[in-house]
Structures are given as C-alpha cells and as structure tokens.
C-alpha cells in the first residue's frame, strides 16, 4: 500500500492555519502550499497506479481535507470570532506526560500486572485533564484552541483517563515489554534497557538507541495490535527495518482498527462544542425519533455532537469511554436527505447497544448480530447508496 510521508502533517498544518485565519500577505503562500501538497499526492498515486481513495485511512482523510479547502474563500486573520482567540500552550504539560508514561512503564514492566493500580493511575490522569480544562475555561477557550503540541498531549491524556482505555494501553505496553525481553535475549542484548512509550504520535513509530537504552515510541493506534504486529515493531527497533516487518506494520496501520483510535484521539479536541444542533439537523431530535422507532425508547441517550473535522469515508463515530456519538459535519447540509443522517446516527447507536466482543484476541464491533440489526433500517439501501455516492464523489475530486 502506498505510503506518503508528511501528508498527515501537511493537513494538520493547513488546519492549524485555517483555525486562526490566513493573513492577506500569506494567502498566496498558503494557496501554493495546499495546491502543491494535493498535486504531489495525485502524482505519486498516478505513478503507483492507485487512486487517493486507496491510500491508508488517515492519509486518505488528510488528502480529502486539503483537496476540499476553498482556496478562494479562505478565513482571514480577524475575520471571525475564533480567529480572535489566541492559541495557548499549557506549561509543564510535557513533564506531566513524562510522569504518566513513567507510571505506566512501571506497571507494564512487571510480568504480573497489578490491575488494582489502574484506577489510581486513571484518577491521576483525570486530575491533569481537569486542570487543563479548567485553564481553558478561565481563558474562555476550548482544548481545540490549544497549541498543536499541547492539544496532542491533552487528547492523549483524555483518551487514557477512562479505566477501560488505560487498561488496554497498559496491557499492550506489557505485551511489548514481554516480546522485547525474549527478542533481546535471542539477539544477545540481555543487558539492554528496553523502554516503551505508546503515545499520540503523528507517524507510526520511531526508535532510538542511546548507550544501553533503546526507546520505542509508537502510535496509540497500535493499542489493539496483535503479537505479529508488536513483534515486528520490536524487531525493527532492535535490528532495523526489514521488508517483512515493514509490510506487517503498514498493513495493520491501514486497517480501521488502527485508524479508529487515531480518529478517536482527533475528535477529542476537534469537537469544539458538544451541541447536537447543527445548521440543518438536530441530532437530539433525530436520536429521540430513532430510539422510539428501533429501540423502544430504551437506549439511554449518549452525548451527541457534530464533529468539526471534514470526513468523507467515516461519517460517524461512537466513543464508548465517553459515551459520545460524533457525526461528521459533512452530513449537516441541505443536500443530504434526513434518512441518510438518521442511518449514520442509527449505526452509531447500534455500537452503543451491542458493545464489542473479543474473538481470538481481536476486537469485533461489526458482529453478525450488529449487521442484522443494521439491516432493519427501513431506508437501508437508499442510505448506503447515498453514502457510497458521497464518498466516491469526494474521492474523484
């Protein structure tokens, strides 16, 4: 699968600029940057004989975000209220992150995981998150207005604050430690100190070897990865890249299982306000209608909000840790039939209703029972056709 380095970062950079507005003197430079990024992606795809729609999930979303920027109607600095809000950085947030990583490392390095410690660590993380949110409230901003670095760390902490996510994170870290111990022994590196840091990383992974210490820093997206993927990551950090290990890592990174975690992290800070009222559709009203028609009004209402992200393949997302359904702002438009928005919302409500199952160590959310209930939607075929048309139309732009 084609990998385009720097594409996600280019989209993030453009998004940052759009949030604060583009100065008149920088308009041509910004337009050139966006056009050049899009043209580079399309040229590389053409050379590889693939379409941008065939890129890995996060790269694909980054491409469509850049492709759909209206370069002739850019928000200018000072043109809207949000641009008047100065982005702020949180002092010592990196120190706080280091402290959390250290506590997780201490838990995970023990072959017998002490699960009783997880609530204590989760509480500590929640306290840091609450302190950051209090600062934001005092400054009359939201976490979306934090600087890129602070927002990235905040989202990671917010993701880990629920005990369920922290438990998965610690378990994955422990599995990596166990794999590293075995491989270090087989490679003759028994004295090496292997450090694992799973975090909100822009790329997939990186490793560094300093003296007798090896640090493997990897994306939080690997939290659900199997032994083969984690082994490939450890092998790469110990012996360098190989074609086989790279293939295993990249194939996993192209799966929804990986990209869903990244989307979860992105949505934490990108959702500016938790308000189900959109310009055209009110999620609160639609939820009540669907709950009455398909769930007998027995499904407890989660938090409902529109995402500020532009998404063209994944139009909705249920976050069980926060009991929140996020629907893509792409669907809040007069051109989108109401039954399409209802179907996406119904799909996410089914995720809340059915939960998840683990089969042979793999997380399953779209079970046969889930698909059966999904097919009960009375405009199922029409909604699927509309969403497919919307995705393919964006892919062809």
C-alpha positions in Angstrom: 0.0 0.0 0.0 1.3 3.4 -1.0 2.6 5.5 2.0 3.1 9.2 1.5 5.3 10.7 4.2 4.4 14.1 5.6 0.8 14.1 4.2 -1.0 14.0 7.5 1.3 16.6 8.9 0.6 18.9 5.9 -3.1 18.6 6.5 -2.6 19.4 10.2 -0.5 22.4 9.3 -3.2 23.7 7.0 -5.9 23.0 9.6 -3.9 25.0 12.2 -3.7 28.0 9.8 -7.4 27.9 8.9 -8.3 27.9 12.6 -6.5 31.2 13.2 -7.1 32.7 9.8 -4.8 33.4 6.9 -3.2 36.9 6.8 -3.6 38.8 3.5 0.2 38.7 3.0 0.2 34.9 3.4 -2.7 34.0 1.1 -0.6 33.2 -2.0 1.9 31.2 0.0 -0.9 29.2 1.7 -2.7 28.5 -1.6 0.6 27.3 -3.1 1.3 25.0 -0.2 -2.1 23.4 -0.4 -2.1 23.0 -4.2 1.4 21.7 -4.2 0.5 19.1 -1.5 -2.5 17.9 -3.4 -0.6 17.7 -6.7 2.2 15.7 -5.1 -0.3 13.2 -3.7 -2.1 12.8 -7.0 1.2 12.5 -8.9 2.5 9.8 -6.5 -0.8 8.0 -6.7 -0.7 8.1 -10.5 2.9 6.8 -10.6 1.8 3.9 -8.3 -1.3 3.3 -10.4 -3.7 3.8 -7.4 -6.3 6.4 -6.6 -6.1 8.7 -3.5 -9.2 6.7 -2.2 -6.9 3.7 -1.9 -4.5 5.4 0.5 -4.3 4.3 4.1 -7.3 5.8 6.1 -5.5 8.7 7.8 -3.6 9.7 4.6 -6.8 9.5 2.6 -8.6 11.8 5.1 -5.7 14.2 5.0 -5.8 14.3 1.2 -9.5 15.0 1.1 -9.2 17.7 3.7 -6.6 19.5 1.6 -8.4 18.8 -1.6 -11.6 20.4 -0.4 -10.2 23.6 1.1 -11.9 26.5 -0.7 -8.8 28.4 -1.6 -10.8 31.4 -3.0 -12.7 31.9 0.3 -10.1 31.5 3.0 -10.8 32.7 6.5 -8.7 35.7 7.1 -7.0 36.6 10.4 -9.5 38.6 12.4 -12.5 37.7 10.1 -14.3 35.6 12.7 -14.6 35.2 16.4 -12.5 32.1 16.7 -9.6 33.8 15.0 -9.6 36.4 17.7 -8.9 33.7 20.3 -5.2 33.2 20.8 -3.9 29.7 21.0 -2.2 28.9 24.3 0.2 26.3 25.4 0.0 24.5 28.7 3.1 24.9 30.9 4.7 21.7 32.1 2.3 19.5 30.0 5.2 17.5 28.6 6.5 17.0 32.1 3.1 15.7 33.1 3.1 13.4 30.2 6.5 12.1 31.1 5.3 11.3 34.6 2.3 9.4 33.3 4.5 7.4 30.8 6.8 6.5 33.7 4.0 5.3 35.9 2.6 3.2 33.0 6.1 1.8 32.3 6.4 0.8 36.0 3.1 -1.1 35.8 3.8 -2.7 32.4 7.3 -3.8 33.2 6.0 -6.3 35.8 5.2 -9.7 34.3 2.2 -9.9 36.7 0.2 -6.8 36.0 -1.3 -5.2 39.2 -4.7 -4.3 37.9 -5.6 -2.7 41.3 -3.2 0.2 40.4 -5.0 1.1 37.2 -7.8 3.1 38.9 -5.2 5.1 40.8 -3.3 6.0 37.7 -6.5 6.8 35.8 -7.5 9.1 38.6 -4.2 10.9 38.4 -4.6 11.3 34.6 -8.1 12.6 35.1 -6.9 15.2 37.5 -4.4 16.5 35.0 -7.1 16.6 32.3 -9.4 18.5 34.6 -6.7 21.0 35.4 -6.1 21.7 31.7 -9.8 22.1 31.0 -10.0 24.5 34.0 -7.3 26.6 32.4 -9.2 26.6 29.1 -12.4 27.7 30.8 -10.5 30.5 32.6 -9.1 31.6 29.2 -12.6 31.3 27.6 -11.4 28.8 25.1 -11.8 25.1 24.4 -9.0 22.5 24.1 -9.3 23.0 20.3 -7.6 26.4 20.8 -4.5 24.9 22.5 -1.3 24.9 20.6 -0.7 21.8 18.4 1.7 20.2 20.9 -0.5 20.9 24.0 -3.6 19.7 22.2 -2.0 16.5 21.1 -0.9 15.6 24.6 -4.2 16.7 26.1 -6.1 14.4 23.7 -3.8 11.5 24.6 -4.4 12.1 28.4 -8.2 12.4 27.8 -8.2 9.2 25.9 -6.4 7.3 28.7 -8.4 8.8 31.5 -11.2 6.2 31.3 -10.0 3.0 33.1 -11.0 0.8 30.1 -8.7 2.6 27.7 -5.9 2.8 30.3 -6.1 -0.9 30.9 -5.8 -1.7 27.2 -2.9 0.7 26.9 -1.0 -0.9 29.8 -1.7 -4.4 28.6 -0.4 -3.5 25.1 2.7 -1.9 26.7 3.3 -5.0 28.8 3.0 -7.3 25.8 5.7 -5.2 24.0 7.9 -5.5 27.1 7.5 -9.3 27.1 8.3 -9.6 23.4 11.3 -7.3 23.8 12.7 -9.4 26.6 12.5 -12.5 24.5 14.0 -10.9 21.4 16.7 -9.1 23.3 17.8 -12.5 24.7 17.8 -14.2 21.4 19.7 -11.3 19.8 22.3 -11.3 22.5 21.1 -8.0 24.0 20.3 -9.2 27.5 21.8 -6.1 29.2 19.8 -3.7 27.1 17.2 -1.5 28.9 14.1 -1.5 26.6 11.7 1.4 27.1 8.2 1.5 25.5 6.2 4.7 25.0 2.8 4.5 23.3 1.5 8.0 22.7 -0.4 10.3 20.3 2.2 10.2 17.6 1.9 11.8 14.1 3.7 8.9 12.5 3.6 5.2 13.1 6.7 4.7 15.3 10.3 5.7 15.9 13.1 4.2 17.9 16.4 5.4 19.3 19.3 3.6 20.8 21.4 5.6 23.2 24.1 3.8 25.1 22.5 0.8 26.7 19.0 2.1 26.3 16.5 1.5 23.5 13.3 3.6 23.4 10.5 2.5 21.1 7.9 5.3 20.7 4.8 4.2 18.8 1.4 5.5 17.9 -1.6 4.9 20.2 -3.2 3.3 17.2 -1.3 0.1 18.0 -3.3 -0.4 21.2 -5.3 -3.3 19.8 -2.5 -4.8 17.7 -1.7 -8.5 17.7 1.5 -10.3 18.6 2.7 -10.3 15.0 2.5 -6.5 14.7 4.1 -5.8 18.1 6.8 -8.3 17.3 7.6 -6.5 14.0 7.8 -3.2 15.8 10.3 -4.6 18.4 12.3 -6.3 15.7 12.6 -3.1 13.8 13.8 -1.2 16.8 16.4 -3.9 17.6 17.7 -4.8 14.1 16.5 -2.1 11.8 13.8 -2.2 9.1 13.2 -5.3 7.1 10.7 -5.7 4.2 8.7 -8.3 6.1 8.4 -6.3 9.3 7.6 -3.1 7.4 4.8 -4.9 5.5 3.2 -6.3 8.7 3.3 -2.8 10.4 1.9 -0.9 7.4 -0.8 -3.5 6.7 -2.1 -3.1 10.2 -1.9 0.7 10.1 -4.2 0.6 7.0 -7.0 -1.1 9.0 -9.9 0.6 10.6 -8.8 -0.9 13.9 -5.8 1.4 13.8 -7.4 4.5 12.2 -10.4 4.4 14.6 -8.1 5.0 17.5 -6.5 7.9 15.7 -9.9 9.3 14.8 -10.9 9.0 18.5 -7.9 11.0 19.5 -8.5 13.7 16.9 -12.2 14.1 17.8 -11.4 14.7 21.5 -10.0 18.2 20.9 -11.5 18.9 17.4 -15.1 18.8 18.7 -15.4 22.4 19.7 -18.7 22.3 21.5 -20.9 19.3 22.5 -24.0 20.6 20.8 -26.3 18.3 18.7 -27.9 21.3 17.0 -26.5 21.7 13.5 -27.3 24.2 10.8 -29.8 21.8 9.2 -30.2 18.8 11.5 -30.6 18.4 15.3 -29.1 15.2 16.5 -31.1 15.3 19.7 -34.3 15.3 17.8 -33.2 12.5 15.4 -31.9 10.4 18.3 -35.3 10.6 20.0 -37.0 9.5 16.8 -34.7 6.6 16.1 -34.8 5.5 19.8 -38.6 5.4 19.7 -38.8 3.6 16.3 -36.0 1.0 16.7 -35.1 0.7 20.4 -38.5 1.1 22.1 -37.1 4.3 23.8 -34.9 2.0 26.0 -31.5 3.2 24.8 -30.0 5.8 27.2 -29.1 8.9 25.3 -25.3 9.4 24.9 -23.7 12.8 24.4 -24.4 13.9 20.8 -22.2 16.3 18.8 -21.2 17.3 15.3 -17.5 17.0 14.5 -15.6 20.0 13.2 -13.5 17.6 11.1 -14.2 17.1 7.4 -14.5 13.3 6.8 -15.5 11.6 3.6 -15.4 7.9 4.4 -16.2 7.6 8.1 -19.3 9.7 8.8 -19.9 8.8 12.4 -18.1 7.5 15.5 -19.2 6.2 18.8 -16.8 6.7 21.7 -17.8 4.2 24.5 -15.3 5.6 27.0 -17.0 9.0 26.9 -20.4 7.6 25.8 -20.4 10.1 23.0 -21.6 9.9 19.4 -19.9 12.2 17.0 -21.4 12.8 13.5 -19.4 14.3 10.6 -20.2 17.9 9.9 -20.2 16.8 6.2 -23.7 15.5 6.7 -25.2 18.7 8.2 -26.2 20.1 4.8 -29.4 20.7 3.0 -28.3 18.4 0.1 -28.2 15.4 2.5 -31.5 13.6 2.9 -32.7 13.3 6.5 -32.8 9.5 6.3 -29.0 9.5 5.5 -28.2 11.3 8.7 -30.6 9.0 10.6 -28.9 5.9 9.2 -25.4 7.1 10.3 -26.8 8.0 13.7 -28.6 4.7 13.9 -25.4 2.8 13.0 -23.5 4.5 15.9 -26.4 3.9 18.3 -26.1 0.2 17.4 -22.4 0.4 18.5 -23.6 1.6 21.9 -26.4 -1.0 22.0 -24.2 -4.0 21.0 -20.8 -3.0 22.5 -17.8 -5.0 21.4 -16.7 -8.6 21.5 -13.2 -10.2 21.6 -12.6 -13.2 19.3 -9.2 -14.9 19.3 -7.7 -11.7 20.8 -9.2 -9.4 18.1 -11.7 -6.7 18.8 -15.0 -7.2 16.9 -17.7 -4.5 16.7 -19.5 -5.3 13.5 -20.8 -8.7 14.5 -23.4 -10.8 12.7 -26.0 -9.5 15.2 -24.9 -5.9 14.6 -25.3 -6.4 10.8 -28.7 -8.0 11.2 -30.0 -5.1 13.2 -28.4 -2.6 10.9 -30.3 -4.1 8.0 -33.6 -3.4 9.8 -33.3 0.3 8.9 -36.2 1.0 6.6 -34.1 3.1 4.2 -31.0 0.9 4.4 -30.4 0.5 0.7 -31.1 4.1 -0.1 -28.9 5.4 2.7 -26.0 3.1 1.7 -26.3 4.2 -1.9 -26.2 7.9 -0.8 -23.1 7.4 1.4 -21.3 5.5 -1.3 -22.1 8.2 -3.8 -20.9 10.9 -1.4 -17.6 9.1 -0.7 -17.0 8.2 -4.3 -17.7 11.8 -5.4 -15.2 13.2 -2.9 -12.7 10.5 -4.0 -13.0 11.7 -7.6 -12.4 15.4 -6.9 
